[in-house]
């Protein structure tokens, strides 16, 4: 869910900027390794906001995610899987966020867990290698995010349009 459907990194950058009076931007972090390392150090030292109530309620939706997921639902059974139990405050917030932005996905198709290794599906679209590494039943797809651009060895998707082109049957 995070950094796949929701643009969590944008909110994290915003929170770090606000709390530390910094001026990080996504384009800068993507192009400047020194600033990226500085940002990661700030993030690791000051990420307690992830456990604060409200953080996960107003995350921006990734561009075209709603439309593509809705179309994918015509061809596949869609489950939203999130390792949300790491941040207990996020459970209700993520469910509320999904109800607001993806109302066509039933609560019966939302899985909150600590590890995703038990997920069995045709595809797993995720931004973390640790989740893709243990996915053994289908095709793992690495959704590009600031924290995974150095990872190789997986089919990478950079946008929901790419996912749609890859997975929606063209009749």
C-alpha positions, 0 to 999 in steps of 0.5 A: 500500500505505502509507496505503491498506492499511496505516495508515502515518501512525499508525506515523509519528506514533508514531515521531515522538512516541517519538523527539522526546518529543512527543504528536501524535495523529491527531485533533489533526493533522486539526483543528489546522493549527498542530500539523499544520505543526509535525508536518510540520516534525518529520517532515521533519527526523526521518524517517530511521526510514523507512529503518531495518530493521523499520519496515514489518513491524508497520504496522496494517492499515486497517479492513476492508481485508482483507475488502473486498480479498478480496471485490474479488478475486472480481470483479477481478484485484487487484495491490498496487503500492507505490513501495517502492524508495525505501526498499530495506529495505522490500521484504522487509518489505512482502512479509512484511506482505502475506503475513501480512495478505493471504495470498490475494494471490499474490506474482505480484500484487505490484509494487514500483516507483519510479514508478507511471506504468506501471501500467495498470488499471481502478482505481488507489487511492492516497494520493498525487496524483503517482501518480494524476496519471500514471494514464491507463488507468482511474479514479483514486481518492484514498484520504484520508490526513493528507497529502492532505486539501487535494487536490481534483480526484479522486474521494475514498474515505475508507474500505475500506467506501466502496471496497466500496460503490463497486466491489463489484457489487451483485447 
